[in-house]
Amino acid sequence: MAEGDGVADREIRVRLDRSASDSDVAALRQWLAREEPLDEWVRAGELSIDTRPRTDEEPGTPMGFGDEIVVALIGAGASAAFKELLQAVRLAVEAWRANRRDVEDGESPDADVDGVGPDDR
């Protein structure tokens, strides 16, 4: 398929560090889905927010290490909006980390938020 044929053109991968639990991943995914403007883009069919098994596990990594969150822009206009989306996701992840510190014991997991090209999936 060519770019713009309804497939995800660009993805943002959000990975929490090893201190994160499965519930942290689920909570962050739900947080992202409710954040503006991400929520608007999801409802417009321009964005998907999903989890998938981590792709960076090394030999000897404990089973169940977890999932990563993938935020994908969909459609022909995806490239133009990618920088805006990346910034919105970074801000939303930091807001979630701050909220988690306020409502739960312990330090919030560190998070990596990176753009992923089609060849890096």
Buried (B, 14 or more C-beta within 10 A) or exposed (E): EEEEEEEBBBBBBBBBEEEBEEEBBEBBBEBBBEBEBBBEBBEEEBBBBEBEEBEEEEEEEEEEBBBBBBBBBBBEEBEEBBEEBBEBBBEBBEEBBEEBEEEEEEEBBEBEBEBBEEEEE
